[in-house]
Amino acid sequence: FDRRREYVQSQEEHYGKNLEVKKLIIQKTNDIIAKEPFETHNQWQEASEAFNALMEEWKQAGFASRKDNEAVWQEFKSIRDEFYNRKEAFYKELRESQNQNYKVKVDLCMEAESLRESTDWKKTGDRLRQLQEDWKKSGPVAKKYSEKLWKRFRTACDEFFETRSKHFEGMS
């Protein structure tokens, strides 16, 4: 019985240390959440990597007794769930914003393409410059569309300005 008692006591000490480690991990997750709001993709990536590292620490920490283990797990899990729900909401809003910006940029491309063959040099030149300003203000789009849209818009503008330059080239 003495050996058994020693074993149980050593297990309880071990579980106590594991519980302290898990509480420390929970504190670290709370510290990460306290740094919110994250406003960029890179900030969310860094925080996600930190959460993943903390999850690995959690797995390595070991069991923390029957009475405590479930409670600390639920606390840790609720913090992680809250974090990932906020992250999902951020990316959903970002996608919606990029989709809206995509529509705006397509409209700008279409208008620039409709103006590229115009011979009303002053009015069309002013309008294309305004479209270029609107392009700058319109915000980012998804990377897979960004370069294509920019080339399309730039080509339409360049065609008009090159044609205008050729027209005025021979005049003194």
C-alpha positions, -999 to 999 in steps of 0.1 A, spaced: 0 0 0 29 24 7 42 19 -28 8 24 -42 3 56 -22 37 69 -34 27 61 -70 -6 79 -66 11 109 -50 37 111 -78 9 109 -104 -10 137 -86 22 158 -86 27 150 -123 -10 159 -130 -6 191 -110 24 201 -131 5 193 -163 -24 214 -151 -1 244 -145 14 240 -180 -21 239 -195 -31 270 -175 0 288 -188 -10 278 -223 -45 292 -218 -29 324 -206 -8 326 -237 -39 321 -259 -56 349 -240 -26 371 -246 -28 365 -284 -65 373 -284 -58 405 -264 -36 418 -294 -67 418 -316 -81 433 -338 -59 419 -365 -63 440 -396 -41 422 -422 -36 388 -436 0 386 -422 -12 394 -386 -38 367 -388 -12 342 -402 12 350 -374 -15 346 -348 -27 313 -364 8 299 -363 11 309 -326 -22 291 -319 -10 260 -338 22 260 -318 2 264 -285 -20 234 -296 12 213 -300 23 224 -266 -11 214 -253 -7 180 -267 27 176 -252 16 188 -218 -1 155 -209 -31 146 -187 -41 169 -158 -63 147 -136 -99 136 -141 -114 165 -122 -94 193 -139 -86 180 -174 -120 184 -190 -125 219 -175 -92 233 -188 -97 216 -222 -132 233 -225 -117 267 -216 -88 263 -241 -111 250 -268 -136 279 -264 -108 304 -267 -95 287 -299 -130 284 -313 -136 321 -307 -103 330 -324 -110 309 -354 -145 323 -357 -132 358 -357 -106 348 -383 -132 333 -405 -153 364 -402 -123 386 -412 -116 365 -443 -153 365 -453 -154 402 -451 -121 405 -470 -135 382 -498 -166 403 -500 -146 435 -502 -123 420 -529 -153 408 -549 -168 443 -547 -135 458 -558 -133 433 -586 -167 445 -600 -156 482 -597 -123 474 -616 -141 455 -643 -164 485 -648 -134 508 -650 -119 485 -676 -150 484 -697 -153 522 -696 -116 526 -705 -120 502 -734 -150 521 -747 -130 553 -747 -98 541 -763 -108 549 -798 -123 583 -791 -110 613 -809 -123 639 -784 -88 642 -771 -93 667 -742 -125 653 -728 -115 616 -732 -80 623 -718 -95 639 -687 -119 611 -683 -92 584 -685 -71 603 -659 -102 603 -636 -106 565 -643 -70 560 -633 -76 579 -600 -107 558 -594 -86 527 -600 -61 537 -573 -89 543 -549 -109 511 -557 -89 488 -534 -73 454 -538 -87 424 -556 -78 387 -553 -42 380 -566 -54 357 -593 -73 386 -610 -52 415 -601 -26 413 -629 -51 405 -656 -73 434 -647 -44 458 -645 -31 448 -679 -65 451 -694 -70 486 -680 -35 498 -687 -38 485 -724 -70 505 -730 -55 537 -715 -22 533 -733 -39 528 -767 -58 561 -763 -28 581 -752 -5 566 -779 -31 574 -806 -34 609 -792 3 614 -792 6 602 -828 -22 626 -838 -5 656 -822 31 645 -832 29 661 -867 15 694 -854 37 723 -843 
